[in-house]
């Protein structure tokens, strides 16, 4: 939630939060973006030491070799390290932001996952702006990164654009059409621009997602991210209908 106005934290403050997350029983702590600042690097390093075997510690990167190297360095004391790398997959991101073709996008995605895999076994790939991407192209990218060794595939609604039924349909499409997807964790990462981050995340779970990326009190960039306490209690109340459970200590 550090991209929320006024929510930036120093390393000591991050460690206080990390201790509470471990007490709650979260599965994964995405501790920071190591290349972005010395403070973020140090936070990832310290949280790696703190977590021990109790949670996966994840460092965020772009699909850039240097980012991945710095993340690997920050995670070297983690018992259960994960590198989270990725690239934009929507037409708008490829054309306007990255200025690359679909082929180049797949090539970069595969290279980043393969390179991260040389440092850690657990590699997560994010398909940025997946909520606005072409279904068939998204499936192609996800299939390619799974073949390259990704263990978690993250389907984010980066721009907070989706409606719950469309987002559920997107996850179902991937489950039905991507070779090897049954062997990896499908993650959803939703934004609250239209006030639907929790609904989107639960629609993802109902259609096959097994990891929800969330923040405390929904803090995050723009209108925020999925609120942890909402999805935890949503699953607690409706676990049977969603065919889902969490290990969070409520």
Secondary structure as UniProt FT lines:
FT   TURN            2..3
FT   TURN            5..6
FT   HELIX           11..24
FT   STRAND          28..32
FT   HELIX           34..36
FT   HELIX           38..51
FT   TURN            52..53
FT   STRAND          56..60
FT   HELIX           65..74
FT   TURN            75..77
FT   STRAND          81..88
FT   HELIX           91..92
FT   HELIX           93..98
FT   HELIX           102..117
FT   TURN            118..119
FT   STRAND          122..128
FT   HELIX           130..132
FT   HELIX           135..147
FT   TURN            148..149
FT   STRAND          152..157
FT   TURN            158..159
FT   HELIX           164..177
FT   TURN            179..180
FT   HELIX           181..183
FT   STRAND          185..191
FT   TURN            193..194
FT   HELIX           197..206
FT   TURN            207..208
FT   STRAND          211..213
FT   HELIX           216..218
FT   TURN            222..223
FT   HELIX           228..242
//
